Amino acid sequence: MGGGIDAVIFDWGGTLTPFHLVDLLEIWRGVARAALPGDAGAEAVEHTALALHRADSAIWNRAYTECTSADLEEIFGSAGVALNRAALDSVHDQWLPHTYTDPEAHAMLAALRGRGLKVGVLSNTVWPRSWHRSWFERDGVLDLIDGDVYSSEIAWTKPHPEAFAAAMSAVGAERPERCVFVGDQLLADVHGAKAAGMRAVFVPYSSGMPVSETAPDAVIRSLAELPSVVEGWM
């Protein structure tokens, strides 16, 4: 692969944010309580939570096996649950503690921008763009991101090459061999980026994710290590 780098594109959850182990069924129980009338009994809440959890799991399984995207409306529709304002707010609030940007990210992103590189984000997500951008703004990094793509607004998820192409387009990059993708998942991030023609940097934060035999171009243990790795390719 030839020298020179134009852009560095990041996964979001588990990469720009620290990885958290989350009890998904418990989150859906909280959402179910918000979605149902106030007098709904425990059995109705549990039934609704299980339906939402099954729909969510099926959609994420499809994201990896078929690389097709979804959003919250599809999850709730598949579960037969109305996506009302209370339910939407509950999803947001249940996940909010897990959305904070890694403390090392600001300095790292600023260092990349200081080297003249474009910075992008490509996230497999069912949440709307507005949520992600509000969290970046809250954490003071939104102005360091040149382009961001969320699978909830396109047809494909990582590791499909079209998802990576969309992220390149968002930052104005034209040559995948001059792009670096940084992520915490071997299949979605490393294999997907390499198949799309990019370099891949693996951040081994997550656990329990689909694996791939595709080797990354570099492995880092913290985001602070990334600028020096990228500089070696410039």
N, C-alpha and C positions, 0 to 999 in steps of 0.2 A: 504494500500500500504506500503510495507516494506521500511525501512530507507536506506539511502545511495543514492548518486547522482553521476553519471559518466559524464554526458554531459548536457549542456544547449544549446538549438537550438533556433534561432531567426527567426521570420518573418523579412522582410526588410522594405518595404514601410509602413510608419505610425508607425513603431516600432523602428527600428534602425535609420530611418530618421523621422523627424517631419511630421505629417499629414498636407497636403495642400489641400485646395479646389481649383480645377482646372477647367477652362472652356474647356472641351474636344473638343467641336466643334471648338472653336477658335484655339486650337492647330492643329487640322486637317486642318483648313483653311491655316495655315502657311505651313504645309507639302504639301498641294495641290499646293500652289504657287510655291514651290520648284520643285515638281514633273512634272509640266506641262511646256511646252515651254514658253519662256518669253513673247510671244505675246498673250498668252491665256487670254481671257476676263474674267470679273468678274463672268459671268454666268457659264462658264466652271469651274472656281475655286470653286464656291459654289456647283456645281453638284458633283465635285470630292470629296470635303470635306464631303459632306453629305453621299456619298457612303462609304468613309473610316470610318466615324463615325458610320454608321449603322453596318458595318462589325465588327468593334471593339466592339461595344455593344453586338452584337450577340455572339461573341467569349467569352466575359467575362460572359455573362449569362450562356452559356454552361459550363464554368469553374466551376460555382457554382452548376448547376443542374445536370450535367453529370460527372463532375470532369475530363474532358479531356482537354489536353493542346493545345496550339497553339503558333505560332511565328509571326513575322512581315510579313514573306512571305505569310502566310495564310491570314492575314488581307488584304494585298494588292491584293492578288489573288482573294479573295472573292469580293472585291470592283471593280475588273477589272481595277486596276491601276498598272502601271509598278513600281516596286521597284528599281528605279535607284539610283545611288550614291547620287545625290542631295536630293532625298526624304529621304534616310536613314540618311544622315547627318542632315537633318532638324528635323527628329524625335528625334535624339540624342540631338540636340541643344535646341529644344523646351522644352524638359523635364529636361535639365541640372540643372536649378535653383532649382528643387525639389529633387535632388539626394544627398544633403549634409547630412552627418552623424550627428546625434544628438551630441552636444558638450559633453554630459555626457557619451557617449558610450565608449570612449577610457579607461577612468579610471575604468568603470564598467567591461569591458571585461578583462582588465588587472587583476582586483581583482578576477574574476572567474578563470582565468588561474593560478593565484597565489595560488589558493586553489586546484590546481591539476585537474581542470575540463576541459574537451574538450568543445570547442565552435564551434557551427555550424550555418549555415544560410540555410533556406528553404523559397524560395520566389515564389509566383505565379507571373509570368512575361512573357511577350512576347518578351522581349529584350534578346540579346545574353549575355552569361557568361562574355565575354571580357569587356562589358560595366560596369557591376556590379563590377567586380574585379578592373577595373581601377578607379572607384569611391572610393572603399575601400582603394586602394593604395594612391590616392590623399589625403584622409582624415587621413592617418596614422594608419589604423586599420587592413589592410590586413594580417599583420603578427600575429595578435591576433585571426585569424579564422583558425580552423583546417580542416574544410570541408564545402563546400557550394554547394547547389543544386538549380537549377533554372528550373521551370516547362517548360520553352521553350526548354529544352534539354531532358526531360523525357516524358512519355506518360500521366502522371496524374498531376492533380492539387490538392492542399489542398481543401477540407478536406479528400480526399481519403487516406486510410491508407498506400497505396504503396508509396505515396509521403513522408510520415513521415518515412517509412522504408528506403527509399533512403537517407534521411538526416542522419539517424542513421548510416547507412553503411558508409557514407562519413566521419564521425568523428570516426569510429571504435567502436561504441557502439552496444551492442548486446541485452540489456535488456531494453525494453521501460519503465518499472516501475522505472528505474534508470535514466531516462531522463526527463528534463523539457523543455517545449516549451513556448516561450514568444511571444505574438502577440496582435494585436489591433482589431482583428475581432472575434466575438463570434462564428460564424459558421465555418469559414475556420480554425481558429487557436485554439480556446478553444474546441469546439466540436470535431474537427478533431483530435487534440492531445489526448484528453481524450478517444476517440473511439479507438485510436491506442495504448492505455495503458500507456500514459505518464501523468505526471503532467502538468497542464496548468496555466500560469500566464497571466492575462489579463491587457493590458495597454490601458485604454479607451481614446485613442487619436482621433480615426476616428469617422466619422458620416455617416449616410446613407448607412450602410453596412447590408447584410443579418444577421438576428439574430438567436439565438438558446437559448433554455431553459437550456442547459448544463451549470452548474455552474463551474467557474474556481476554482482552489485550492488557488489562491491568486490574489489580485488586487493591482497594484502599480500605482502611479501617476507620477513617474519619473523613468528613468532607474537607477538612483543612489540608489534607494531603493532595487534593485534586489539582490545584493550580500548577504545582511542580511537575506532576505527571503529564498534564496537557502541554506544558512548556517544552517538555522533551520531544514532543511531536511537531512543534512549530518550526 
